[in-house]
């Protein structure tokens, strides 16, 4: 009985959220978005020899998304992560991770993700397939994306899209095999972020 109630409640919440998104879509919304760096985090975690889970994140992330609420199937996105911005809450470990046997930031200062297909399962959830590039190698990757909320910010009065994306990266497939016997090579990632309208910059004319 409890399971039935929980399932019905979950369905009701999903329907109400979908209706809210559909209603908001009738308003004039931009289709060009960019990541708000102050509210975006790319996190990851690895198992450390079975003793504990080490977590970290990248603090320098830039990205743009073309997303029209009325035409979601045409969505595409591009993200760039500065590998030098890795932070695992321990400076010595961060410096080690920046060296050649791991991220080799001197040679590969960025990682990128470019979508090739976006398939919405429902108005709030989508599977995003794209090409992920790390250490000079590009391989396909799929992210599960959930739209948390689409609404005007009470602070800026501007439209904001809140989202979460999850996936997995096999670091060994990109050549990062260091300490594979003690540190997991399958790395779960979680991206929590907000998208705001992409502002068009105009160059000033020089007389």
Secondary structure by P-SEA (a helix, b strand, c coil): caaaaaaaaaaaaaaaaaaaaaaaaacccccbbbbccccccccccccccccbbbbcccccccccccccccccccccbbbbbcccccccccaaaaaaaaccccccccccccccccccbbbbccccbbbbbbbbbcccbbbbbbbbcccccccccccccbbbbbbccccccccccccccccccccccbbbbbbbbccccbbbbbbbbcc
